[in-house]
């Protein structure tokens, strides 16, 4: 668990960013013995959008939910499960998850 580091948009040339290294989902990683940590890099080289594709049961929905939960945790002042967590302040989160799982 680490304290998130916030940077101003001006420090990052006006580009919103999210840099998360070795992150884990705060709920799922406690239940699964071998949870593979993930890196999330958004805003590097002016790329602010990700398209995540892959096979069924490949972890796409999990990484999207994980990124959103970690950003919310960081903004309310929580420590996050990662080795590095840097972000600009967020005022909205957009995702499109077409999952019909219940």
ZIKA-V650031 format. One record per backbone hydrogen bond with DSSP energy under -0.5 kcal/mol. CO is the residue of the C=O (numbers start at 1). NH is the residue of the N-H. E is the energy in kcal/mol with one decimal. If there is no record, write none. Layout:
BEGIN
CO_NH_E ; CO_NH_E
END
This chain:
BEGIN
2_80_-2.6 ; 4_6_-0.5 ; 5_87_-2.2 ; 8_12_-0.9 ; 9_12_-0.7 ; 9_14_-3.4 ; 9_15_-0.5 ; 10_13_-1.3 ; 12_15_-1.6 ; 14_16_-0.6 ; 17_88_-1.9 ; 18_20_-0.5 ; 18_42_-2.8 ; 19_86_-2.8 ; 20_40_-2.6 ; 21_83_-2.5 ; 21_84_-1.3 ; 23_38_-2.5 ; 25_29_-1.7 ; 27_30_-0.8 ; 27_31_-0.6 ; 28_31_-1.2 ; 28_32_-1.8 ; 32_35_-0.6 ; 35_37_-0.6 ; 38_23_-3.2 ; 40_20_-2.9 ; 42_18_-2.8 ; 43_46_-0.9 ; 44_47_-1.9 ; 46_48_-0.7 ; 47_43_-3.1 ; 50_52_-0.5 ; 51_53_-0.6 ; 55_58_-1.3 ; 59_63_-2.2 ; 60_64_-1.8 ; 61_65_-2.6 ; 62_66_-2.7 ; 63_67_-2.4 ; 64_68_-2.0 ; 65_69_-2.7 ; 66_70_-2.5 ; 67_71_-2.0 ; 68_72_-2.3 ; 69_73_-2.7 ; 70_74_-2.5 ; 71_75_-2.3 ; 72_76_-1.5 ; 73_78_-2.7 ; 74_77_-1.1 ; 78_4_-0.5 ; 80_2_-2.4 ; 80_82_-1.5 ; 81_24_-2.1 ; 84_21_-2.6 ; 85_5_-2.9 ; 86_19_-3.3 ; 87_7_-2.1 ; 96_98_-0.6
END
